[in-house]
């Protein structure tokens, strides 16, 4: 794990150098889906500060078990509206806000926790007519949703998140995300986060301006099978 983590950090640094950025501009979020809380503790010991999960039940349990570590928990998966309040009670960041229906629950959970919740609008980067693909709001609907997030008490608009389409060109997808992110920053200058890039395409994301990358297998290895 230590070797893998170091290798990912080198990849991030090299990608930053290639476009004149500082590696300090990029936050590494390690996605620990299916890995135990003991691995989260090891990651914290290696200097990881941000951890991501995409399944509510698993995330809730791990966040509770590792509360003493002071980690920043990112929820990065598809979010059901009936789970929104529960997620907001432990997550510090919800990266997958893709519809206004989630906002009431997220705000309620944030109020119960007594802390503002950082939110990213998830942008669909699938090409038009691609059929069923990644989650996210279509680019032409992002500003409306971003404005709703910014106007909801207890929620803080931080920026946008995107996932490169399956089988597509990640560089082109992340360039499109960068354009959408610029529009969101014009709406709210403090919404500067761009979460993009995973194990296979983090370089393309960083070169396109990502401020956060979500890395799982490149750090933790192949995910265990959960039956």
C-alpha positions in Angstrom: 0.0 0.0 0.0 2.8 2.4 0.9 4.5 1.7 -2.5 1.3 2.1 -4.4 0.5 5.3 -2.6 3.9 6.7 -3.4 3.6 5.7 -7.1 0.2 7.5 -7.4 1.6 10.6 -5.8 4.5 10.6 -8.3 1.9 10.2 -11.2 0.0 13.2 -9.8 3.2 15.3 -9.5 4.4 14.4 -13.0 1.1 15.3 -14.5 1.1 18.6 -12.7 4.7 19.3 -13.8 3.7 18.7 -17.4 1.2 21.6 -17.4 3.0 23.9 -14.9 0.9 23.1 -11.9 1.9 22.5 -8.3 1.1 19.0 -6.9 -0.2 20.8 -3.9 -3.2 21.9 -6.0 -4.4 18.3 -6.2 -6.1 16.4 -3.4 -5.9 12.7 -3.4 -9.0 11.0 -2.3 -8.6 7.2 -1.8 -11.8 5.3 -2.5 -11.9 2.3 -0.1 -15.0 0.5 -1.4 -15.0 -3.1 -0.1 -11.8 -2.6 1.8 -12.0 -2.8 5.7 -11.7 0.0 8.2 -8.3 -1.4 9.2 -7.0 -0.3 5.7 -8.5 3.1 6.3 -6.3 3.3 9.4 -3.3 2.3 7.5 -3.9 5.0 4.9 -4.3 7.6 7.6 -0.9 6.5 9.0 0.6 7.1 5.5 -0.7 10.6 5.4 -4.0 10.2 3.5 -6.5 12.8 4.7 -9.4 12.2 2.3 -11.3 9.0 1.9 -14.1 8.2 -0.5 -17.0 5.7 -0.5 -19.9 5.1 -2.8 -22.2 2.8 -0.8 -24.0 4.4 2.1 -24.1 1.5 4.5 -20.5 0.7 4.2 -19.5 4.3 4.4 -21.5 5.0 7.5 -20.0 2.0 9.3 -16.4 2.9 8.4 -16.8 6.6 9.2 -18.1 5.7 12.7 -15.3 3.1 13.2 -12.5 5.6 12.3 -14.0 8.8 13.7 -10.9 9.3 15.9 -8.7 9.8 12.8 -10.1 13.1 11.7 -10.5 12.1 8.1 -12.5 14.0 5.5 -15.1 11.6 4.1 -16.3 12.0 0.5 -19.5 10.2 -0.7 -18.9 9.7 -4.4 -21.6 7.2 -5.4 -25.1 7.5 -6.7 -27.3 8.8 -3.9 -30.8 7.8 -3.3 -33.0 10.7 -2.0 -34.2 8.6 1.0 -30.6 8.2 2.1 -29.5 11.8 1.6 -30.1 12.9 5.2 -28.3 9.9 6.6 -25.3 10.4 4.3 -25.0 14.1 5.3 -24.8 13.1 9.0 -21.3 11.6 8.5 -20.0 12.7 5.1 -18.0 15.9 4.9 -18.3 16.1 1.1 -21.0 14.8 -1.2 -19.6 14.7 -4.8 -22.6 13.1 -6.5 -25.3 15.8 -6.3 -27.2 15.2 -9.6 -30.7 16.4 -8.9 -32.6 19.0 -6.8 -34.6 16.3 -5.1 -31.5 15.5 -2.9 -31.1 18.9 -1.5 -33.8 18.8 1.2 -32.5 15.6 2.7 -28.9 16.7 2.5 -29.7 20.0 4.2 -31.6 18.2 7.0 -28.8 15.8 7.7 -26.3 18.7 7.7 -28.4 20.6 10.2 -28.7 17.5 12.4 -24.9 17.1 12.3 -24.4 20.8 13.0 -22.0 21.4 10.1 -22.1 22.7 6.6 -21.9 20.1 3.9 -19.6 20.6 0.9 -21.4 19.6 -2.3 -20.2 19.0 -5.9 -22.6 18.9 -8.8 -22.0 15.7 -10.7 -21.9 16.4 -14.5 -22.7 13.7 -17.1 -19.8 13.5 -19.5 -21.5 10.9 -21.7 -21.8 11.9 -25.4 -25.4 12.8 -26.6 -27.4 9.7 -27.5 -25.1 7.3 -25.7 -27.9 5.6 -23.9 -27.5 4.4 -20.3 -24.2 5.5 -19.0 -22.7 7.3 -16.0 -24.8 9.3 -13.6 -24.9 13.1 -13.5 -26.9 16.1 -14.7 -26.5 17.1 -18.4 -24.1 20.0 -18.8 -26.9 22.4 -19.8 -28.6 21.8 -16.5 -25.6 22.2 -14.3 -25.9 25.9 -13.6 -29.5 25.6 -12.5 -28.7 22.8 -10.0 -25.6 24.6 -8.8 -27.6 27.7 -8.1 -30.1 25.6 -6.1 -27.3 24.1 -4.1 -25.8 27.5 -3.4 -29.1 28.7 -2.2 -29.9 25.9 0.2 -29.0 26.5 3.8 -26.5 24.2 5.3 -25.0 23.3 1.9 -21.9 24.8 0.4 -21.4 24.6 -3.3 -17.8 23.6 -3.9 -17.7 22.9 -7.7 -18.3 19.9 -10.0 -17.5 16.2 -10.3 -17.3 14.0 -13.4 -16.5 10.5 -14.5 -15.1 9.8 -18.0 -17.5 7.9 -20.2 -16.8 4.2 -20.6 -14.8 3.6 -23.8 -14.5 7.3 -24.5 -11.6 9.7 -24.6 -11.0 10.9 -21.0 -9.0 13.9 -22.1 -11.9 15.2 -24.2 -14.4 14.5 -21.4 -12.3 16.3 -18.8 -11.8 19.2 -21.1 -15.6 19.5 -21.3 -15.9 19.3 -17.5 -13.3 22.1 -17.2 -15.6 24.3 -19.4 -18.6 23.5 -17.2 -16.5 24.2 -14.0 -15.5 27.6 -15.4 -19.2 28.4 -15.8 -19.9 27.3 -12.2 -17.1 29.5 -11.0 -18.6 32.5 -12.7 -21.8 31.8 -10.8 -19.9 31.3 -7.5 -16.2 32.2 -7.4 -15.6 30.0 -4.4 -16.8 26.9 -6.2 -13.3 26.0 -7.3 -13.2 22.2 -6.9 -13.1 19.9 -9.9 -13.2 16.2 -9.0 -12.1 14.1 -11.9 -9.9 11.2 -12.7 -9.5 7.7 -11.3 -6.8 5.1 -11.4 -6.7 4.7 -15.2 -7.1 8.4 -16.2 -5.8 10.6 -13.4 -3.1 12.2 -15.7 -5.7 13.4 -18.2 -7.8 14.8 -15.3 -4.9 16.6 -13.7 -3.8 18.1 -17.0 -7.4 19.4 -17.5 -7.4 21.1 -14.2 -8.7 18.6 -11.7 -8.3 19.7 -8.1 -9.3 16.3 -6.7 -8.7 12.8 -8.0 -10.5 9.7 -6.7 -8.2 6.7 -6.7 -9.0 3.1 -5.6 -7.3 0.2 -7.2 -4.0 2.0 -8.0 -3.5 2.4 -4.2 -5.3 -0.5 -2.6 -5.1 -3.1 -5.4 -7.9 -5.2 -6.8 -11.1 -5.0 -4.8 -12.1 -8.0 -2.8 -15.2 -9.8 -4.0 -18.2 -9.2 -1.7 -20.8 -12.0 -1.9 
